Amino acid sequence: MPVYALGDQVPEVDPGAYVHPDAVIIGSVTVAADASIWPTAVLRGDFGRIVVGPRSSVQDGTVVHAGAEYPTLIGTGCVVGHNAYLEGCTLEDRCLVGSMAGVLPQARIGAGAVVAAGAVVTAGVHVPAGAMALGVPARVVPDGAASHDYSAGVQRYVDNARRHARELRRVG
């Protein structure tokens, strides 16, 4: 797996985390236990700090970046869908960011909130706990995520990461 130090910025990947061999991690990035980083995800901590919390998954093709003033913080048990874009934002615990969604600098996604697939949460917007953000630019629907329980999906990615760590092998 390509994990790169940049000067004195050295990534910290917990031994219990899974980083796919085709993901790229650069600089000031911390990946916690049972977190998973999937193929072609790029976590580039050159300008600022990136933290991926325990049991969180950053799925295929996602780009995570940060600014000097605004780290990108992903809490515990979050799912960041395929081809998402995160920069300088905070995802509290148990958030879901749908595929192709964007969360821009200084945005905050509250615990258990959902950013719908393709939505763009613009700079500085706060999506409260349990709310859903939909559209471009995203509009917030209070309690819109209340009926969504994706804890099984979080566990599925923890289990799948363990399977990949054990069984993945290059054949060509």
GUFIBA-208184 format. One record per residue: residue number from 1; residue in three letters; x, y, z of N, C-alpha, C in turn. Coordinates in Angstrom, 1 decimal. Layout:
BEGIN
k NUM	r ALA	nx X	ny Y	nz Z	cax X	cay Y	caz Z	cx X	cy Y	cz Z
...
***
This chain:
BEGIN
k 1	r MET	nx 0.8	ny -1.2	nz 0.0	cax 0.0	cay 0.0	caz 0.0	cx 0.9	cy 1.2	cz 0.0
k 2	r PRO	nx 0.6	ny 2.2	nz -0.8	cax 1.4	cay 3.4	caz -0.9	cx 1.1	cy 4.4	cz 0.3
k 3	r VAL	nx 1.9	ny 4.3	nz 1.3	cax 1.8	cay 5.2	caz 2.5	cx 3.1	cy 6.1	cz 2.5
k 4	r TYR	nx 3.0	ny 7.4	nz 2.4	cax 4.1	cay 8.3	caz 2.2	cx 4.2	cy 9.3	cz 3.3
k 5	r ALA	nx 5.4	ny 9.4	nz 3.9	cax 5.7	cay 10.5	caz 4.7	cx 6.0	cy 11.7	cz 3.8
k 6	r LEU	nx 5.7	ny 12.9	nz 4.4	cax 6.0	cay 14.1	caz 3.6	cx 6.8	cy 15.0	cz 4.6
k 7	r GLY	nx 8.1	ny 15.1	nz 4.5	cax 8.9	cay 15.7	caz 5.5	cx 8.7	cy 15.0	cz 6.8
k 8	r ASP	nx 8.4	ny 15.8	nz 7.8	cax 8.2	cay 15.2	caz 9.1	cx 6.7	cy 14.8	cz 9.4
k 9	r GLN	nx 5.9	ny 14.9	nz 8.4	cax 4.5	cay 14.4	caz 8.5	cx 4.4	cy 12.9	cz 8.1
k 10	r VAL	nx 4.3	ny 12.1	nz 9.1	cax 4.3	cay 10.7	caz 8.9	cx 2.9	cy 10.1	cz 9.2
k 11	r PRO	nx 2.3	ny 9.4	nz 8.3	cax 1.0	cay 8.8	caz 8.5	cx 1.1	cy 7.7	cz 9.7
k 12	r GLU	nx 0.0	ny 7.6	nz 10.4	cax -0.1	cay 6.6	caz 11.5	cx -1.3	cy 5.8	cz 11.2
k 13	r VAL	nx -1.0	ny 4.5	nz 10.8	cax -2.0	cay 3.5	caz 10.5	cx -2.0	cy 2.4	cz 11.6
k 14	r ASP	nx -3.1	ny 2.3	nz 12.3	cax -3.2	cay 1.3	caz 13.3	cx -3.0	cy -0.1	cz 12.7
k 15	r PRO	nx -2.3	ny -1.0	nz 13.3	cax -2.2	cay -2.3	caz 12.8	cx -3.5	cy -3.1	cz 12.5
k 16	r GLY	nx -4.5	ny -2.7	nz 13.2	cax -5.8	cay -3.3	caz 13.1	cx -6.7	cy -2.6	cz 12.0
k 17	r ALA	nx -6.1	ny -1.6	nz 11.3	cax -6.9	cay -1.0	caz 10.2	cx -6.5	cy -1.7	cz 8.9
k 18	r TYR	nx -7.4	ny -1.5	nz 7.9	cax -7.1	cay -2.1	caz 6.6	cx -7.0	cy -1.0	cz 5.6
k 19	r VAL	nx -5.9	ny -1.0	nz 4.9	cax -5.7	cay 0.0	caz 3.8	cx -5.4	cy -0.8	cz 2.5
k 20	r HIS	nx -6.3	ny -0.7	nz 1.5	cax -6.1	cay -1.5	caz 0.3	cx -4.8	cy -1.1	cz -0.4
k 21	r PRO	nx -4.1	ny -2.0	nz -1.0	cax -2.9	cay -1.7	caz -1.7	cx -2.9	cy -0.6	cz -2.8
k 22	r ASP	nx -4.1	ny -0.3	nz -3.3	cax -4.2	cay 0.7	caz -4.3	cx -4.8	cy 2.0	cz -3.7
k 23	r ALA	nx -4.9	ny 2.1	nz -2.4	cax -5.2	cay 3.4	caz -1.8	cx -3.9	cy 4.2	cz -1.6
k 24	r VAL	nx -4.0	ny 5.5	nz -1.4	cax -2.8	cay 6.3	caz -1.2	cx -3.0	cy 7.2	cz 0.1
k 25	r ILE	nx -2.0	ny 7.1	nz 0.9	cax -2.1	cay 7.9	caz 2.2	cx -0.8	cy 8.7	cz 2.2
k 26	r ILE	nx -0.9	ny 10.0	nz 2.4	cax 0.2	cay 10.9	caz 2.4	cx 0.2	cy 11.9	cz 3.6
k 27	r GLY	nx 1.3	ny 12.0	nz 4.3	cax 1.5	cay 13.0	caz 5.3	cx 0.7	cy 12.8	cz 6.6
k 28	r SER	nx 0.1	ny 13.9	nz 7.1	cax -0.5	cay 13.9	caz 8.4	cx -1.9	cy 13.2	cz 8.4
k 29	r VAL	nx -1.8	ny 11.9	nz 8.4	cax -3.1	cay 11.1	caz 8.3	cx -3.0	cy 10.1	cz 9.5
k 30	r THR	nx -4.1	ny 9.9	nz 10.2	cax -4.2	cay 8.9	caz 11.2	cx -5.4	cy 8.0	cz 10.9
k 31	r VAL	nx -5.2	ny 6.7	nz 10.8	cax -6.2	cay 5.7	caz 10.5	cx -6.3	cy 4.8	cz 11.8
k 32	r ALA	nx -7.5	ny 4.8	nz 12.4	cax -7.7	cay 4.1	caz 13.7	cx -8.0	cy 2.6	cz 13.4
k 33	r ALA	nx -8.0	ny 1.9	nz 14.5	cax -8.3	cay 0.4	caz 14.5	cx -9.6	cy 0.1	cz 13.9
k 34	r ASP	nx -9.7	ny -0.9	nz 13.1	cax -10.9	cay -1.4	caz 12.4	cx -11.5	cy -0.4	cz 11.4
k 35	r ALA	nx -10.7	ny 0.6	nz 11.1	cax -11.1	cay 1.5	caz 10.0	cx -10.6	cy 0.8	cz 8.7
k 36	r SER	nx -11.3	ny 1.2	nz 7.6	cax -10.9	cay 0.7	caz 6.3	cx -10.8	cy 1.8	cz 5.2
k 37	r ILE	nx -9.8	ny 1.7	nz 4.4	cax -9.5	cay 2.6	caz 3.3	cx -9.5	cy 1.7	cz 2.0
k 38	r TRP	nx -10.4	ny 2.0	nz 1.1	cax -10.6	cay 1.1	caz 0.0	cx -9.9	cy 1.5	cz -1.3
k 39	r PRO	nx -9.9	ny 0.7	nz -2.4	cax -9.2	cay 1.0	caz -3.6	cx -9.4	cy 2.4	cz -4.1
k 40	r THR	nx -8.3	ny 3.0	nz -4.5	cax -8.2	cay 4.3	caz -5.2	cx -8.6	cy 5.5	cz -4.3
k 41	r ALA	nx -8.9	ny 5.2	nz -3.0	cax -9.1	cay 6.3	caz -2.1	cx -7.8	cy 7.0	cz -1.9
k 42	r VAL	nx -7.8	ny 8.4	nz -1.8	cax -6.6	cay 9.2	caz -1.6	cx -6.9	cy 10.0	cz -0.4
k 43	r LEU	nx -6.0	ny 9.9	nz 0.6	cax -6.1	cay 10.7	caz 1.8	cx -4.8	cy 11.5	cz 1.9
k 44	r ARG	nx -4.9	ny 12.8	nz 1.5	cax -3.7	cay 13.6	caz 1.3	cx -3.6	cy 14.7	cz 2.4
k 45	r GLY	nx -2.8	ny 14.3	nz 3.5	cax -2.6	cay 15.2	caz 4.6	cx -1.3	cy 16.1	cz 4.5
k 46	r ASP	nx -1.3	ny 16.8	nz 3.4	cax -0.1	cay 17.7	caz 3.2	cx -0.3	cy 19.1	cz 3.8
k 47	r PHE	nx -1.4	ny 19.6	nz 3.6	cax -1.7	cay 21.0	caz 4.2	cx -2.3	cy 20.9	cz 5.6
k 48	r GLY	nx -2.9	ny 19.9	nz 6.0	cax -3.6	cay 19.8	caz 7.3	cx -3.8	cy 18.3	cz 7.6
k 49	r ARG	nx -4.3	ny 18.1	nz 8.8	cax -4.4	cay 16.8	caz 9.4	cx -5.7	cy 16.1	cz 9.0
k 50	r ILE	nx -5.7	ny 14.8	nz 8.8	cax -6.8	cay 13.9	caz 8.5	cx -6.8	cy 12.8	cz 9.6
k 51	r VAL	nx -8.0	ny 12.6	nz 10.2	cax -8.2	cay 11.5	caz 11.1	cx -9.4	cy 10.7	cz 10.7
k 52	r VAL	nx -9.2	ny 9.4	nz 10.6	cax -10.3	cay 8.4	caz 10.3	cx -10.5	cy 7.6	cz 11.6
k 53	r GLY	nx -11.6	ny 7.7	nz 12.2	cax -11.9	cay 7.1	caz 13.5	cx -12.1	cy 5.6	cz 13.4
k 54	r PRO	nx -12.2	ny 4.9	nz 14.5	cax -12.4	cay 3.5	caz 14.6	cx -13.7	cy 3.1	cz 13.8
k 55	r ARG	nx -13.6	ny 1.9	nz 13.1	cax -14.8	cay 1.3	caz 12.5	cx -15.3	cy 2.2	cz 11.3
k 56	r SER	nx -14.6	ny 3.2	nz 10.9	cax -15.1	cay 4.0	caz 9.8	cx -14.5	cy 3.5	cz 8.5
k 57	r SER	nx -15.3	ny 3.6	nz 7.4	cax -14.8	cay 3.2	caz 6.1	cx -14.8	cy 4.3	cz 5.1
k 58	r VAL	nx -13.7	ny 4.4	nz 4.4	cax -13.6	cay 5.4	caz 3.3	cx -13.5	cy 4.6	cz 2.0
k 59	r GLN	nx -14.5	ny 4.7	nz 1.2	cax -14.7	cay 3.7	caz 0.2	cx -14.1	cy 4.2	cz -1.1
k 60	r ASP	nx -14.1	ny 3.3	nz -2.1	cax -13.4	cay 3.4	caz -3.4	cx -13.5	cy 4.8	cz -4.0
k 61	r GLY	nx -12.4	ny 5.3	nz -4.4	cax -12.4	cay 6.5	caz -5.2	cx -12.6	cy 7.8	cz -4.4
k 62	r THR	nx -12.7	ny 7.7	nz -3.1	cax -13.0	cay 8.9	caz -2.3	cx -11.7	cy 9.7	cz -2.2
k 63	r VAL	nx -11.8	ny 11.0	nz -2.2	cax -10.7	cay 12.0	caz -2.0	cx -10.9	cy 12.7	cz -0.6
k 64	r VAL	nx -9.9	ny 12.6	nz 0.2	cax -10.0	cay 13.3	caz 1.5	cx -8.8	cy 14.2	cz 1.6
k 65	r HIS	nx -9.0	ny 15.5	nz 1.9	cax -8.0	cay 16.5	caz 1.9	cx -8.3	cy 17.4	cz 3.1
k 66	r ALA	nx -7.3	ny 18.3	nz 3.5	cax -7.5	cay 19.1	caz 4.7	cx -6.8	cy 20.4	cz 4.4
k 67	r GLY	nx -7.2	ny 21.5	nz 5.1	cax -6.4	cay 22.7	caz 5.0	cx -5.7	cy 22.9	cz 6.3
k 68	r ALA	nx -4.7	ny 23.9	nz 6.3	cax -3.9	cay 24.2	caz 7.5	cx -4.8	cy 24.5	cz 8.7
k 69	r GLU	nx -5.8	ny 25.3	nz 8.5	cax -6.7	cay 25.8	caz 9.5	cx -7.9	cy 24.8	cz 9.8
k 70	r TYR	nx -8.1	ny 23.9	nz 8.9	cax -9.3	cay 23.0	caz 9.0	cx -9.0	cy 21.6	cz 8.7
k 71	r PRO	nx -8.7	ny 20.8	nz 9.8	cax -8.5	cay 19.4	caz 9.6	cx -9.7	cy 18.7	cz 9.1
k 72	r THR	nx -9.6	ny 17.5	nz 8.6	cax -10.7	cay 16.7	caz 8.2	cx -10.8	cy 15.6	cz 9.2
k 73	r LEU	nx -11.9	ny 15.5	nz 10.0	cax -12.0	cay 14.6	caz 11.1	cx -13.2	cy 13.7	cz 10.8
k 74	r ILE	nx -13.0	ny 12.4	nz 10.8	cax -14.1	cay 11.4	caz 10.5	cx -14.2	cy 10.6	cz 11.8
k 75	r GLY	nx -15.4	ny 10.7	nz 12.4	cax -15.6	cay 10.0	caz 13.7	cx -15.6	cy 8.5	cz 13.7
k 76	r THR	nx -16.2	ny 8.0	nz 14.7	cax -16.3	cay 6.5	caz 14.9	cx -17.5	cy 6.0	cz 14.1
k 77	r GLY	nx -17.4	ny 4.9	nz 13.4	cax -18.5	cay 4.2	caz 12.8	cx -19.1	cy 5.0	cz 11.7
k 78	r CYS	nx -18.4	ny 5.7	nz 10.9	cax -18.9	cay 6.5	caz 9.8	cx -18.7	cy 5.7	cz 8.5
k 79	r VAL	nx -19.6	ny 5.9	nz 7.5	cax -19.4	cay 5.3	caz 6.2	cx -19.3	cy 6.5	cz 5.2
k 80	r VAL	nx -18.2	ny 6.5	nz 4.5	cax -18.0	cay 7.5	caz 3.5	cx -18.1	cy 6.8	cz 2.1
k 81	r GLY	nx -19.1	ny 7.0	nz 1.4	cax -19.4	cay 6.3	caz 0.2	cx -18.4	cy 6.5	cz -1.0
k 82	r HIS	nx -18.6	ny 5.7	nz -2.0	cax -17.8	cay 5.7	caz -3.2	cx -17.7	cy 7.1	cz -3.8
k 83	r ASN	nx -16.5	ny 7.5	nz -4.2	cax -16.2	cay 8.7	caz -4.9	cx -16.7	cy 10.0	cz -4.2
k 84	r ALA	nx -16.7	ny 9.9	nz -2.9	cax -17.1	cay 11.2	caz -2.1	cx -15.9	cy 12.1	cz -2.1
k 85	r TYR	nx -16.1	ny 13.3	nz -1.7	cax -15.0	cay 14.3	caz -1.5	cx -15.2	cy 15.0	cz -0.2
k 86	r LEU	nx -14.2	ny 14.9	nz 0.7	cax -14.2	cay 15.6	caz 2.0	cx -13.0	cy 16.5	cz 2.1
k 87	r GLU	nx -13.2	ny 17.8	nz 2.5	cax -12.1	cay 18.7	caz 2.7	cx -12.4	cy 19.6	cz 3.9
k 88	r GLY	nx -11.5	ny 19.5	nz 4.9	cax -11.5	cay 20.5	caz 6.0	cx -12.8	cy 20.5	cz 6.8
k 89	r CYS	nx -13.5	ny 19.3	nz 6.9	cax -14.8	cay 19.2	caz 7.5	cx -14.7	cy 18.2	cz 8.7
k 90	r THR	nx -15.8	ny 18.2	nz 9.4	cax -15.9	cay 17.2	caz 10.6	cx -17.1	cy 16.4	cz 10.4
k 91	r LEU	nx -16.9	ny 15.0	nz 10.5	cax -18.0	cay 14.1	caz 10.5	cx -18.1	cy 13.5	cz 11.9
k 92	r GLU	nx -19.1	ny 13.8	nz 12.7	cax -19.2	cay 13.2	caz 14.0	cx -19.5	cy 11.8	cz 13.9
k 93	r ASP	nx -19.7	ny 11.1	nz 15.0	cax -19.8	cay 9.6	caz 15.0	cx -21.1	cy 9.2	cz 14.2
k 94	r ARG	nx -21.0	ny 8.0	nz 13.6	cax -22.1	cay 7.3	caz 12.9	cx -22.7	cy 8.1	cz 11.8
k 95	r CYS	nx -22.0	ny 8.9	nz 11.1	cax -22.4	cay 9.6	caz 9.9	cx -22.4	cy 8.7	cz 8.7
k 96	r LEU	nx -23.2	ny 9.0	nz 7.7	cax -23.2	cay 8.4	caz 6.4	cx -23.0	cy 9.5	cz 5.4
k 97	r VAL	nx -22.0	ny 9.4	nz 4.6	cax -21.8	cay 10.3	caz 3.4	cx -22.0	cy 9.5	cz 2.2
k 98	r GLY	nx -23.0	ny 9.7	nz 1.4	cax -23.4	cay 8.9	caz 0.3	cx -22.4	cy 9.1	cz -0.9
k 99	r SER	nx -22.5	ny 8.1	nz -1.8	cax -21.6	cay 8.1	caz -3.0	cx -21.7	cy 9.4	cz -3.7
k 100	r MET	nx -20.6	ny 9.9	nz -4.2	cax -20.5	cay 11.1	caz -5.0	cx -20.9	cy 12.4	cz -4.3
k 101	r ALA	nx -21.0	ny 12.3	nz -3.0	cax -21.3	cay 13.5	caz -2.2	cx -20.0	cy 14.3	cz -1.9
k 102	r GLY	nx -20.2	ny 15.6	nz -1.6	cax -19.1	cay 16.5	caz -1.2	cx -19.4	cy 17.2	cz 0.1
k 103	r VAL	nx -18.4	ny 17.3	nz 1.0	cax -18.5	cay 18.0	caz 2.2	cx -17.3	cy 19.0	cz 2.3
k 104	r LEU	nx -17.6	ny 20.3	nz 2.3	cax -16.6	cay 21.3	caz 2.0	cx -16.1	cy 21.9	cz 3.3
k 105	r PRO	nx -15.0	ny 22.7	nz 3.3	cax -14.4	cay 23.2	caz 4.5	cx -15.3	cy 23.9	cz 5.5
k 106	r GLN	nx -15.0	ny 23.6	nz 6.7	cax -15.7	cay 24.1	caz 7.9	cx -17.1	cy 23.6	cz 8.0
k 107	r ALA	nx -17.5	ny 22.6	nz 7.2	cax -18.9	cay 22.0	caz 7.4	cx -18.8	cy 21.0	cz 8.5
k 108	r ARG	nx -19.9	ny 20.8	nz 9.2	cax -19.9	cay 19.9	caz 10.3	cx -21.2	cy 19.0	cz 10.1
k 109	r ILE	nx -21.0	ny 17.7	nz 10.1	cax -22.1	cay 16.7	caz 10.0	cx -22.3	cy 16.1	cz 11.3
k 110	r GLY	nx -23.4	ny 16.3	nz 11.9	cax -23.7	cay 15.9	caz 13.3	cx -23.8	cy 14.4	cz 13.4
k 111	r ALA	nx -23.8	ny 13.9	nz 14.6	cax -23.8	cay 12.5	caz 14.9	cx -25.1	cy 11.8	cz 14.3
k 112	r GLY	nx -24.9	ny 10.7	nz 13.6	cax -26.0	cay 10.0	caz 13.0	cx -26.7	cy 10.7	cz 11.8
k 113	r ALA	nx -26.1	ny 11.8	nz 11.3	cax -26.7	cay 12.5	caz 10.2	cx -26.3	cy 11.8	cz 8.9
k 114	r VAL	nx -27.0	ny 12.1	nz 7.8	cax -26.8	cay 11.5	caz 6.5	cx -26.6	cy 12.6	cz 5.5
k 115	r VAL	nx -25.6	ny 12.5	nz 4.7	cax -25.4	cay 13.3	caz 3.5	cx -25.8	cy 12.4	cz 2.3
k 116	r ALA	nx -26.9	ny 12.7	nz 1.6	cax -27.4	cay 11.9	caz 0.6	cx -26.4	cy 11.8	cz -0.6
k 117	r ALA	nx -26.5	ny 10.7	nz -1.3	cax -25.7	cay 10.5	caz -2.5	cx -25.8	cy 11.8	cz -3.4
k 118	r GLY	nx -24.6	ny 12.3	nz -3.9	cax -24.6	cay 13.4	caz -4.8	cx -24.8	cy 14.7	cz -4.2
k 119	r ALA	nx -25.1	ny 14.8	nz -2.9	cax -25.3	cay 16.1	caz -2.2	cx -24.0	cy 16.8	cz -2.0
k 120	r VAL	nx -24.1	ny 18.2	nz -2.0	cax -22.9	cay 19.0	caz -1.7	cx -23.2	cy 19.9	cz -0.5
k 121	r VAL	nx -22.5	ny 19.6	nz 0.6	cax -22.7	cay 20.4	caz 1.8	cx -21.6	cy 21.5	cz 1.7
k 122	r THR	nx -22.1	ny 22.7	nz 1.5	cax -21.1	cay 23.8	caz 1.3	cx -20.4	cy 24.3	cz 2.5
k 123	r ALA	nx -19.4	ny 25.1	nz 2.3	cax -18.5	cay 25.5	caz 3.4	cx -19.3	cy 26.2	cz 4.5
k 124	r GLY	nx -19.0	ny 25.7	nz 5.7	cax -19.5	cay 26.3	caz 6.9	cx -20.9	cy 25.8	cz 7.3
k 125	r VAL	nx -21.5	ny 25.0	nz 6.6	cax -22.9	cay 24.5	caz 6.9	cx -22.8	cy 23.5	cz 8.0
k 126	r HIS	nx -23.7	ny 23.5	nz 8.9	cax -23.8	cay 22.5	caz 10.0	cx -25.1	cy 21.7	cz 9.7
k 127	r VAL	nx -24.9	ny 20.4	nz 9.6	cax -26.0	cay 19.5	caz 9.5	cx -26.2	cy 18.9	cz 10.9
k 128	r PRO	nx -27.3	ny 19.2	nz 11.5	cax -27.5	cay 18.7	caz 12.9	cx -27.6	cy 17.2	cz 13.0
k 129	r ALA	nx -27.3	ny 16.7	nz 14.2	cax -27.4	cay 15.3	caz 14.5	cx -28.8	cy 14.8	cz 14.0
k 130	r GLY	nx -28.7	ny 13.6	nz 13.4	cax -30.0	cay 13.0	caz 12.9	cx -30.6	cy 13.6	cz 11.7
k 131	r ALA	nx -30.1	ny 14.6	nz 11.2	cax -30.7	cay 15.3	caz 10.0	cx -30.2	cy 14.6	cz 8.7
k 132	r MET	nx -30.8	ny 15.0	nz 7.6	cax -30.3	cay 14.6	caz 6.3	cx -30.1	cy 15.8	cz 5.4
k 133	r ALA	nx -29.0	ny 15.8	nz 4.7	cax -28.7	cay 16.8	caz 3.7	cx -28.9	cy 16.3	cz 2.3
k 134	r LEU	nx -29.7	ny 17.0	nz 1.5	cax -30.0	cay 16.5	caz 0.2	cx -29.8	cy 17.6	cz -0.8
k 135	r GLY	nx -29.3	ny 17.3	nz -2.0	cax -29.3	cay 18.2	caz -3.1	cx -28.0	cy 19.0	cz -3.3
k 136	r VAL	nx -28.0	ny 19.9	nz -4.3	cax -26.8	cay 20.8	caz -4.6	cx -27.3	cy 22.2	cz -4.8
k 137	r PRO	nx -26.9	ny 23.1	nz -3.9	cax -26.3	cay 22.9	caz -2.6	cx -27.3	cy 22.2	cz -1.7
k 138	r ALA	nx -26.7	ny 21.5	nz -0.7	cax -27.6	cay 20.7	caz 0.2	cx -28.6	cy 21.5	cz 1.0
k 139	r ARG	nx -29.8	ny 21.0	nz 1.1	cax -30.7	cay 21.6	caz 2.0	cx -30.9	cy 20.5	cz 3.1
k 140	r VAL	nx -31.1	ny 21.0	nz 4.3	cax -31.1	cay 20.2	caz 5.5	cx -32.5	cy 19.8	cz 5.9
k 141	r VAL	nx -32.8	ny 18.5	nz 6.1	cax -34.1	cay 18.0	caz 6.5	cx -33.9	cy 17.6	cz 8.0
k 142	r PRO	nx -34.4	ny 18.3	nz 8.9	cax -34.3	cay 17.9	caz 10.3	cx -34.9	cy 16.5	cz 10.6
k 143	r ASP	nx -34.2	ny 15.7	nz 11.3	cax -34.7	cay 14.4	caz 11.7	cx -34.9	cy 13.5	cz 10.4
k 144	r GLY	nx -34.3	ny 13.9	nz 9.3	cax -34.5	cay 13.1	caz 8.1	cx -33.7	cy 11.8	cz 8.1
k 145	r ALA	nx -32.8	ny 11.6	nz 9.0	cax -32.0	cay 10.4	caz 9.1	cx -32.5	cy 9.5	cz 10.2
k 146	r ALA	nx -33.5	ny 9.9	nz 10.9	cax -33.9	cay 9.2	caz 12.1	cx -34.3	cy 7.8	cz 11.8
k 147	r SER	nx -34.8	ny 7.5	nz 10.6	cax -35.2	cay 6.1	caz 10.4	cx -34.1	cy 5.3	cz 9.7
k 148	r HIS	nx -32.9	ny 5.9	nz 9.5	cax -31.8	cay 5.2	caz 8.9	cx -30.9	cy 4.5	cz 9.9
k 149	r ASP	nx -30.8	ny 3.2	nz 9.9	cax -29.8	cay 2.5	caz 10.8	cx -28.9	cy 1.7	cz 9.8
k 150	r TYR	nx -27.7	ny 2.2	nz 9.7	cax -26.7	cay 1.5	caz 8.9	cx -25.6	cy 0.9	cz 9.7
k 151	r SER	nx -25.9	ny 0.6	nz 11.0	cax -24.8	cay -0.1	caz 11.8	cx -24.4	cy -1.4	cz 11.2
k 152	r ALA	nx -25.4	ny -2.1	nz 10.5	cax -25.0	cay -3.4	caz 9.9	cx -24.1	cy -3.1	cz 8.8
k 153	r GLY	nx -24.2	ny -2.0	nz 8.1	cax -23.3	cay -1.7	caz 7.0	cx -21.9	cy -1.4	cz 7.5
k 154	r VAL	nx -21.8	ny -0.7	nz 8.7	cax -20.5	cay -0.4	caz 9.3	cx -19.9	cy -1.8	cz 9.6
k 155	r GLN	nx -20.6	ny -2.7	nz 10.2	cax -20.0	cay -4.0	caz 10.6	cx -19.6	cy -4.8	cz 9.4
k 156	r ARG	nx -20.4	ny -4.7	nz 8.3	cax -20.1	cay -5.4	caz 7.0	cx -18.8	cy -4.9	cz 6.5
k 157	r TYR	nx -18.5	ny -3.6	nz 6.6	cax -17.2	cay -3.1	caz 6.1	cx -16.0	cy -3.5	cz 7.1
k 158	r VAL	nx -16.3	ny -3.6	nz 8.4	cax -15.2	cay -4.1	caz 9.3	cx -14.9	cy -5.5	cz 8.9
k 159	r ASP	nx -16.0	ny -6.3	nz 8.8	cax -15.7	cay -7.7	caz 8.4	cx -15.1	cy -7.9	cz 7.1
k 160	r ASN	nx -15.5	ny -7.1	nz 6.1	cax -14.9	cay -7.2	caz 4.8	cx -13.5	cy -6.8	cz 4.8
k 161	r ALA	nx -13.1	ny -5.8	nz 5.5	cax -11.7	cay -5.4	caz 5.6	cx -10.9	cy -6.5	cz 6.2
k 162	r ARG	nx -11.4	ny -7.2	nz 7.2	cax -10.7	cay -8.3	caz 7.8	cx -10.5	cy -9.5	cz 6.7
k 163	r ARG	nx -11.6	ny -9.7	nz 6.0	cax -11.5	cay -10.7	caz 4.9	cx -10.4	cy -10.3	cz 3.9
k 164	r HIS	nx -10.4	ny -9.0	nz 3.5	cax -9.4	cay -8.6	caz 2.5	cx -8.0	cy -8.7	cz 3.0
k 165	r ALA	nx -7.8	ny -8.3	nz 4.3	cax -6.5	cay -8.4	caz 4.9	cx -6.0	cy -9.9	cz 4.9
k 166	r ARG	nx -6.9	ny -10.8	nz 5.1	cax -6.5	cay -12.3	caz 5.1	cx -6.4	cy -12.8	cz 3.7
k 167	r GLU	nx -7.3	ny -12.5	nz 2.8	cax -7.4	cay -13.2	caz 1.6	cx -7.0	cy -12.5	cz 0.3
k 168	r LEU	nx -6.9	ny -11.2	nz 0.3	cax -6.6	cay -10.5	caz -1.0	cx -5.2	cy -10.9	cz -1.5
k 169	r ARG	nx -5.1	ny -11.2	nz -2.7	cax -3.8	cay -11.5	caz -3.3	cx -3.8	cy -11.1	cz -4.8
k 170	r ARG	nx -2.7	ny -10.6	nz -5.2	cax -2.6	cay -10.2	caz -6.6	cx -2.3	cy -11.4	cz -7.5
k 171	r VAL	nx -3.1	ny -11.5	nz -8.6	cax -2.9	cay -12.7	caz -9.5	cx -2.4	cy -12.3	cz -10.9
k 172	r GLY	nx -2.2	ny -11.1	nz -11.1	cax -1.8	cay -10.7	caz -12.5	cx -0.9	cy -9.5	cz -12.4
***
